[in-house]
């Protein structure tokens, strides 16, 4: 996994274990409301939306219009989507599979 060891440590492992223990969206809303600022959560959500739109071959101008993301953010997400640790791709595939399964 490219780059995955750069920031891996016991604190991050513990955080991810906590996230994986959550059972539904309400649990996630409550946990993240306590964990992060609204701005931090919105930034993460915006990057996720950018990744989804890039995977659908949307143009930068359309992505800016819909998400409000800067072209720098879009470029960063695109770089990660195509040359990163495949985290976006993995999540996109899992979400697509979940939608197909209904």
Helices and strands as residue ranges (DSSP letters): H 10-21, H 25-35, H 38-55, H 60-67, H 71-83, H 87-101
